[in-house]
Structure formats: C-alpha cells, structure tokens
Amino acid sequence: MENKPVISLICPAYNAEKTLSTTVESILQQDYDCWELIIVDDGSNDSTYNIANKYADRDSRITVIHQNNKGQAGARNTGLRNACGKWILFIDSDDKYEPSSFGRLVMSAYNSPDADIIMFGFNIFKKGKLLRTPNPGSRKYSSNNLQVFSALRNLFVSACNKMYRREYITSFFDETVVYGEDLRFNYLNMRDGMTIVTIPDCLYDVCLDTENSVNKRYKPGRLLDTVINANIELGKTSELFGDASLRAQISTEAIVTIASCLSLCVSKLPRRLCLEEFKKARKILNLQLYCSDTAPELR
C-alpha cells in the first residue's frame, strides 16, 4: 500500500468461518475507501484463515496475520502493532458496519480536528430482530466535563463504538483479562485533556447470536477482573472528576455487578474453583469502592 490509510480496522477472528465473510463484505461495501483491514486469525482450527486469505488476495487493503491463540486482547494488540492508519476502528468477526459508516466518521473527524475519539451508536440484533439502538447523541466531551461524561458513561466501556486517534492509544489491551477487557482499555487510556466527539448515528451492528458469547459462560478469573475493573473505573473517574455523587454511583453499580458475578461463579464452577475465585478477588478488593466503613466484604 503506497499511501498510508486514514483508517485501520482491526478484526480478531477465531473460528469465525460462519460469520467472517459478512463482516468483511460490510467493509468492502463502504463508500469511503482509504482504509486497511487487518484480520488477525487467532489460532483458528476451522477455515477462518483460508476465508481471510481469499479476501486478502482480492483486495490489497486487506492483511491477514496468523498467530497462535492469544485471545481477543492478544489479537487486537497484534493488529495495533501493525496498524498504519491515523484512526483505529475495532470490529468483531461476527458483527458488521452499516453502509456509509466510514465516510460519516471521517467527516466527523475532519470537522473536529481536536478529537481523540469519535463515538457512535450500536444496532443490537438477535436472530435478525433489532432489539435496541443505544447511541450517545451529539455531544463533545472536553475539559473533564463531568456532565457530558456522565451522559456517555454507559457507552464508554466498549471498544467497537469508537474511532480512536492512533496516537491517543498509549495502553494496549491487557492480555491477562478474561472479562471486561474493553472497559479496562478505555479507562486506562482515559486522561486529562482528552476530547471525545459523539454522533447519534448507529453505525455498528452487533449480533448476539454467537453461541460462545462471553455473556453466556463463566470463565475462571471473571470475578477477579470484575473487581479490578470496578476499582480502575473508580480510580480514574476520581482522579479526573473528584465528584462524590459519581463515586457513589460507580460504587453502587459495582456492588450489584460483583454480586451478580458471584452468583454466576457459584452456579457455573465447582466449589473448589469458586473458593479460589473468592480468595483472589477478596485480596484485591478495594473497600473504598463502597464508600462505607461498614460495607460488605467478599467472604
């Protein structure tokens, strides 16, 4: 590729032979063409690698990297290390972009030269039915504006509804995470003086039909990651905003999330593994999370 692309798309793919073509076709059909697509085959044992290579043979903007299985975080990091574009987009191998998405995003970036992130909305589907369309509206977050951030916070946790300025990303994905890697990535990269521009368009289509969805299973380590992520979110927002009401809100939500995770752990893992999960999580549980000296502990 002689000229550097404006957008680098990173697509981790693991045993995605049934869905990868739909994902890639949604990119090929965009009306903006100054992009590169990096497909990282993460140790698939089906025909994912062959399908990806066929697309790469057809279009020089597509690069395929094969690696031993490292998980989604490891595959995304491989993509980041090889990306050349000014802007970074992530896409999962069972999702797709709406037509004209790239042109809309590039225009937004052009109109907001100070933006570090362009945030947009989702279309969430299950079995072909549109369930909901969460979107951030039209806003601009800058100067640590708590009111705007509070309005965006529920959509801040995902990596797939954002176009990131490549230089903005200073912390890669934590490859030890088994749950909540996107939240950790976004909060660890969040810093004083950053600018987020949002558009109300729902450009990214999420498919909830994948049988191996992380929401349908419990992997050992999920409880530990849930506690770590809650403390990271609390620490970063306290650092930037120092707002007691936001702190209380995050703490309350964390209690509910951790309790739900505990319930899943008990129902999905043998007793011995559950006890190991509890002990690991309890060791790093930051009691300031609960804003109370009498708050419950993991027991």
N, C-alpha and C positions, 0 to 999 in steps of 0.2 A: 504494500500500500504506500504509494509515493507521498501523498498528503496525509497528515495526521487527521484522524476522525474527530469530530466535535463530541460525539457521544460514544462511550464504551459501554456495551451491555455485557453483563456477566451472568452466565446461566449455569449453575451447578446441575449436573444430570447424573442420577443414579438409578439404574434400571427403569428408564423412562421411555422405553420403546413404544408404549401406547399413547403417549401424550406429546413427545418432543416435537413431532412434525407440526402439530397445531401451534405450538409455541413459536417455532422458527418462522412459520408462514405468516404469523401476525406481525413479525418484524420485517419480513421481506415485502409485505404489502403496504408499508408506511409510505407517506408522500414526501418524506424527508430522507435523504439517502446518505448523508455524511456521518456514518456510524460504523462501528465494528462490533461484531458479536463474538465473544469468547465463550465457547461451550467447554466446560471442564467435566469430562467424563470421570466420575469419582469411583473408579473400580467396578463399573457395572459388569454383571455376568449375563446380560441379555444382549440384544442387538443395538443398544443405545449408541455405542461407539461407531458402528457402521452407518447408522442413520445420520449421525452428526457429520461424519466424513463425506457422505454423499452431498450434503448441503455445502460443505466447505469446497468440494470440487466444483460446484456450480457457481459459487459466489466468493470472490477473493476477499470480501469483507468479513468472512466467517473463518475463525480459527478454532481448531479443536485441540485440546490438551488432554492427554490421558494420564491419570495418576492412580496410585494405589488408594484405596478407600481411606479418606480422612474426615468424612462427614461434610455437611453443608458449609460449616465455617471454614474448614480447610480448603474446600473447593473455591469458595468465594475469595479467600486470600490469594490463592493461585491466580485467579482472574485479576485481582487488584495489582498483583506484582507484574502482570503482563499488559495491563491496560495503558493505552496511549492517549485516550481522549481527554478533552478538557473537562467533560462531565461524565459521571458514573451513574449507570442505572443497573439495578439488580432485577432479575426475573427468575422465578422458579420454573422448572421444566414441565409443570402441569398447568401453568397459567398463561395468559396472553395479554397483549396490548390492544386497545381499541384503535381503529383506523385514525390516522392524522395525529396520533399522540405526540410523536417526536417533534413535528413542526410546532405544535402548541407549546411544548416545553422549551424548545429553543427560542421561540419568540418571547416567552416569559423571561428567560434568562437574558435575552438581548435588552428587554425593556427594564430590567433590574440588574444592572452591572455590578451592584454590591452584594448580590445574593450569594450565600454559601450553599443553600439548599432551596430547591423548588419542590414544594409539597403539593400533592394532588390526591384525588379520591379513588375509592375502590368500587367496583361492581362485584358483589359476592353472590356466587351461584352454587346451587346444589341440585344435581340431577336435571340440569338445564333450566331451573327456575331461579329467577332473580330474587334473592332474599332481602337484600338491603344495599344501600349506596352511601356509606359513610364518606363524608368529604369535609375538608377544612374551611370551605368558603373562600372568600377573597380577603386576605389579611397580610400584614407584614409584621414579623417579629424582629425587633432590634432593640438595642439599648436595654437588654434584660427586662423587657416589658412583661411583668407578671400577668397582667390581664389577658394579653394576647396568648402567652404561653399556656395559661390555664385552659383557654378555648381550644388549643391544639394538642393538648397533652395526650388525650386518648388515641390520637393518630400518630403520635411521635414515636411510638415503640416499634413500628415496622420499618424494615429497610426497603420494601418493594414499592412504597408510595412516595418515593423521594428521588430526585435527581441531585446528586452531590457534586459540587465542585471538587475535582480530584485533589487539589492541594489542601482542601479542608480536612480530608481524612488523614489523621495522624495516628490513630489507633485502629489496628486491624481487628478482625473478629477473633474472639477468644476461642481457640480450638478445644479447650477443655470443657466448654459449656455443653450440656445436653438439653437444656431448656432455657428459652429466653435470650438467645444469642443476639437477636436484633435489638432488644431493649438495651442490653449491655453495650453494644456497639454504638448506639445513638447517644446514650448518656455519657459514655467515656469520651466521645468526640465533642460533646457539647461544651462550649466555653464562652467566657465573657467576650462580648462584642460581636458574636456571630449574628448573621441575618438569615431569616427564613422568609421566603415569599410563597404564598399559597394561592392556588387556583381552585375553583369549585368543580372543575371537570373531573369526572370519574374515568380515568384513563386505563386503569389496570383491572383486569378480570381475574378474580380469584375463584378457583374451582375447589370445592370442599369434598369432592368425591373420592379422593385418593384413600385407599384402604389403610395405608400405613401412616396416616396423618398423626402428627405428634400429639394432637388433642385426643386421639383415640387409644393411646397407650401410655404406660408409665415406665420410664427408663430410670434405673437406679442413678441417683445424682440429681434428680429433678427437684427434690425438696431443698437440697443444699443450694442449688442455683436460684431457686425462688427466694430464699433468704438473702443470698448475696446480692441479687438484683434489686431487692427492696431497699437494702442499705445503700447501694450505689445510687439509686434514684433519689433517696432521701438526702444523701450526702451532697450530690451535685446540685439539687434544687436549693438546699440550704445555703450552699456556697454562693450561688448566683442571686438568690432572692431573699433569703433570710426571713421568710414570711411564715408566721406561726400557723395561720389557717391552712396554708398549703401543706405544711409539715404534718398537721393533724389529719388532713385528708389522705395523704400518702400513707400515714401510719395505720389509719383505719382500714384502708383498702388492702394494705399488706397483711393485716390480721386475717381478713376474710380469705385472701389468696393462699396464705400459708395453711389455714385451717382446711381449705378445700384440697390442697396438695397432700396434707396429712391423711385425709380421708381416702384419697386415691392410693396413696402409698400402702395403707392398711389393706385395701381391697385387692391390690394388684400384686403385692410382693409377699413372699414367705415371711414369717415372724422374725427370723434371724436377720434377714436383709432389712426389714423395717427398723429394727433396733439400731442397726448400723447407720441407717439414714438419719434417725433421730439424733444419735450421738454426734455425728458430723455437723448437722445443722445447728444443734444447740451450742456447740463450741464457738461458732462464729456469729451467733445471733446477737445483734447489737440492740440492747434493751432500750436505747434512746429512740429506737424505731417507734415505740409505743407511747412516748411522751408521758410516761407514768411510772412511778416507782413501784406501783402495785400491779403492773401489767402481768399477764400470764406468760409463763415460760414454756418452752418445749420440754416435756417430761418423758 
